[in-house]
Amino acid sequence: MTTTDKTARFQPSYTNRRVTRQRDDLTALIDWCQITIKGIDVFKIIEDILRIPLNLMELHGEGRGIAGHELIAGFDNIKILKPTGKAQYEGFQILMSGSGCRNYENFLKINGETWFDFLERVCAYNVNFPRIDLAIDDRKPYLKIPDLIQLANNGLLSSQLRSISAYSSGELAEDDVIQKGNTLYLGSPKSDFRLVFYEKGYEQHEKFGKELDINWNRYELRFRQEWAVRVVQELVKHRDVARVAMEVLNGKVRFLQKPADGATVRKRLYPTYQLWREFMGDIGKIKLTMNPQKKTLDKIWNWLTIYVAPSLKLFSELGKAEGRDYLELLLDGAEMNETQKRLYEDYVKFCNLDEKGGGA
């Protein structure tokens, strides 16, 4: 592939082979990238992973880090952090905020690379992804944030994200209120996956004094920890930010409208809100398979280790003296309950999917 081809592929336009209509009014971006990397020094991170000329990076800068981390190198909002205090571990953290991601795209273009080349490269090392955000900019816009807030408040929403909150800002002027933007949050701030729908044009006007663009919505998908690892796998696999963002969004939430006949009472059978249906079009769905069972299994294992293992050890030693296998007797007479069977089946299913999909 030539440099020109790569640069063209990098452009954040909506490209999805399963979508038949043109979506030039939507763009998709990586809008936050946070990577923990171990086993290599900071100079290798700068020159070999980020591929930023060393002379451009300010070493031991005086800028701000994040909680538990100090800044040791940076170029604008492209930062390399070192853990301190309670966050102490052997390694470093690459942190790019939204503006940092936009700056890093300039280096990608200069190097004839894409985000996917960078992610593939970084995944070859001992890394984790504490957080990565994908953003969809809707310039038509298809949706109105106040309407989405009203639908959510009226329960016309199908999603596994149970925490819902909304924020509206304004300014009183004479007998009227000047709107300054609306935001809808789906998911808890502490959860590993959260959706944020907001009026980006108002935000840019308030923060930076830019000319107000009322036709600019942004829909953010914020992934943390295992969710972030999974979405990186999908990005590397499909090499299309828009496809991954839209298909995850389509799989996680659906806005509804009440049936015209009023006879349907089950919410899952409600028709899709018309504007949401138009926005999604014929987009597919990506379901990021998580592994919540592992945490439960870890808890059970810890309980066995602390409270059960000493007694099992006692009977194991007694069995040696008596020529009996007490542990085998215990297991032969034991049966898993329904919860334990489900944990086993879900964990095996997850492991099989992970083997097929590969790891990050």
C-alpha positions, 0 to 999 in steps of 0.5 A: 500500500502506498503512502497516498493510499494509507493517508486516504484510508486514514481520513475519518469518513464513514466507510462501511461495506454494509452501508449502502447509502452515503454518510458524508455527514458523519465522521468518526474519531479516536478521541482519547487513547490511554495505554499502559506499557511495560518492559521498555524504556521511555526513549523506545516508546517515543522513537519506536512506538509513537515514532515522534522525533526525540528532539520534539519531545519535552523531557521532564516537562512541568506540565500536569500528569494525572492522579498517581502519575507524573509527567516525564515527557510530552508534546502538547497533549501527547504525554508519557507518564510515570506511575508514583505512589499507590499507582506504582508499577514497572512501566509507563503510560501513554496518554492522549486526550482529544486534542492529543489525538488530533495532534498525533494524527499529524505524526501519523500522516507524516509517517504515512501511517494510520491509527490501526498501524499504531495500535497493531504496533503497540499491541506487540508489546506488554500493554493494557488499555485503561481507556479509549474513546471513540466519537461520532460527529453528526453534522446533519444532525440526525438527532436532537439531544433534548428529544433523546433526553425526553425519550430517556426520561420517559423510559423509551429506551432499550439498553443494558446501561441502567444509569441515566443522567442529563445536563442542560445549561443556559443563561437567563436574558431578559424574559428568555433563556439562552440555551448553552447545550444539552448532554445525555449520559448513559452508564455510570461514570465508574463503569467500563462503558459509557455513552455521552450524547451532547451538543458539540457546537455549543461546547465549542462556542462556550469553551473557545468562543467559536462561532456557534454551530447548532448543527453539530452533535457528538456521540461519544463511546467511552471504553475502559479496561477490558472493554477498551482492550476488546474495542482495540481488537475490533479496530485492528480487525476491521480497520474502520473507526466509524464501523466499529463505533456505529456497530457498538452503539447500535448494539448497546442502545435503541431509542423507542416510540410508543406503538400507535395501537397502544396494545403492545405492553412489552417495551422490547417489542416497541418500534424503534424511534423513527429518527434513531432508525434513520440514523442507524440505517442498515448498520450492523451490530458488534457485541463486545464479549466481556468476561464478568465471570472471571471476577466471580471465579476469582472471588470463589478461588480466594475463598477456597484458598483462605477458608477451605484449602487448609481443611482439604490439606488435612484430609489429603494428609490423612488420606496418605496415611490411610491409603484413601483419596478423600478429595476424590470422594468429595468430588465424586459426591458433589454436584454443581448448582445452576449458578455454578453450571452457568459460570462454567458454561459462560467461562468456557464459551468466553475462552473459546471466543477469545481463542478464535478472536485473538488477544490484545 
